[in-house]
Amino acid sequence: MAKAECTPKWNTLALRNRKTCPTPEKSFQTTFTPVSKDKNSQTAGHLAGGDTQSSNGPSGQFLARESIESPSKVLLMLVAGLSFSTRLYMITEPPHVCWDETHFGKMGSYYINRTFFFDVHPPLGKMLIGLAGYMSGYDGTFPFIKPGDKYENQNYWGMRGFCATLGSFLPIFAYLIVLELSNSCTAAIIAATLLIFDTGCITISQYILLDPILMFFIMAAVLSMVKFNQQRYRSFSASWWLWLVLTGINLAGALGVKFVGLFVIILVGLNTIWDLWRLLGDMSLSLVDIAKHFLARAFALILLPVILYVTIFAVHFVVLNKSGPGDGFFSSAFQSRLIGNNLHNASMPEYLAFGSTVTIKNLRIAGGYLHSHWHLYPEGVGARQQQVTAYLHKDYNNLWVVHRQQDNNSQSGNPDLVRHGDIVRLEHKETTRNLHSHLHEAPLTKKHFQVTGYGINGTGDANDLWQVEVCGGRKGDPVKVLRSKVRFLHRATGCVLYSSGKTLPKWGWEQIEVTCSPYLKETPSSQWNIEDHINPKLPNISLSVLKPNFLEILLESHIVMFRGNSGLKPKDNEMNSKPWHWPINYQGLRFSGVNATEYRVYLLGNPVVWWINLASLGLYLTMVAVASIATQRGFSLGQQRIEHSLVLVRGGGLLMLGWLLHYAPFFTMGRILYFHHYFPAMLFSSMLTGLTLDILFRSADLLLHPPYSYWFQRAGQLLLLFSILYSFYLFHPLSYGMTGPLAHEPGSAMADLKWMDSWEF
């Protein structure tokens, strides 16, 4: 067996085999290689091509690993040094809030202050940002109001540094993953170089964002999965368990940061299914052995991630125990557990009565409080009367007074209770207008009727009357505060008060549309509960008995997040990026600054890197097709070409699948999309490029004889490296900051770099 080397030598064999780290042919393994094992996982197996592996397969594999360890360690140290230096360079610049730092920096502050808030993403990423800020001395007092706000004397560098540190691991993980899949130092270093010198990856790693945290867990999960696959000869050993458990931990981490972590869970799941299918076909394993393998994977890849994911939320709920801006998104019972909320350890009258001042909350998740204000509906939107909306936050304009049908005078003694079937008039406390509906169509839900505020100081008309219906109740049943589900039926039209969940335009202050629905089916959108209840003439009861348990608040928080994600629609005149824009680097994102006098940072991928990645996707498919046709036609490829084909199909196939899973689903999403959503897919694309180009360069001897094939291989590698480095030199101001005229203005130093009209730096 020829000795594997990383340093090329001038002989015929080395000329054909390049600057790589090959393994001995009998120990070559990739992610999906089906290898038979006995109960101790030490017996010989079969390769995909049918070649029988020698009985010293594991030791041969060890020798192969040993042959690449020394050079790969040196290259790994180089990759790590370049990665950390490019990400941590100028980490404190600019010293003001950039782009979504206004959201995630603020949420980190909420954790430090233990203030409850709502976000559409799971909590792990924000918890880690808050922890990083706390550990670095940040006190959680900076308001993060808007991009451009100066940090002044705040210790923001800890949160930025934490995100940059995790972002620095991405090229390192890419190097290790490609090295495992291809056993080629060249392929691994190409993949790492593409990521190290990509301006987009640098920019998105240097700020207080969820993206570097998400991508860290995604890449760590893929690396752990690939490392676990390499332990196939050592089933149930310590290292086997280590990489299996680490895979599960990182899957929980990815999903705990953003729901798109589900894509890497699917990738690992498909790999696991294939692995178990291979084991099922290994006749040397008993059914008991196969059951052990299945249970081990079920524990580490299903049960453990679920436990960790639920634990993340448990910590989230324990830490955020104070009332905050997120209260209104959740049910009244949920809010009763938050310190400082008016429902926490509160007492109020148990039953609704005439003369009570109340807030009325819709039971649709994030349905909002019934709300009104002095503003009128604009011309052309139904009747020009006072707006009635649903508002997600606590507000004085959420208060309503419950009156009888005709009389709003106060009574002596105990007031009469409001019961199922009673007719009421709801008067807005601030404006004194009545809740009103008529046959004009609603602003957004055209088949529903408009709801307005009408009349003043108790005057109005018959369209102000509503019949109270307790869901599941009978005539005469009282309305219980917080616990009764109530519907309000409009007496004149027969419709029911309804929160559509649709966001009104700017004239409606982007609050939620309230309508009167002619469709009387009971749904959460047409059901309401009485939350706040003020009536000094009634005795109070404690609300502590209404606090929900952990599973109830866990379920409710997920329903709120899912609906919040689905509600992220493009606003008026807001740029909505298209998924087909992303691989071609069509348009970036302004992180900081919009004019010549401001410090500007622009999220845009290194165009050479991104266009090489795009070309490599097509090149990969072409090479796989050519290799498959050659094999099908019976051409003799030789052992080296067979290994190349295995790397392309198995290692490359895994990376191509990862790219598709992290990219294709966005074409089906109706929510607003941004350029940064592509970066997880870009990681897989870069790794696939490294693997593909390495095999392309090593295949030069198919057309050229030595030493010309060697010269061509080296020339291609040097040209690739020069192109990446020079383009990074040209475009690095996008990441590290620009001042002066914009690219389209006279005298701009960036004018020659505006290669596409859609770039806005």
Disulfide bonds with the S-S distance in Angstrom:
Cys6-Cys21 2.08
Cys21-Cys185 1.87
Cys495-Cys516 1.89
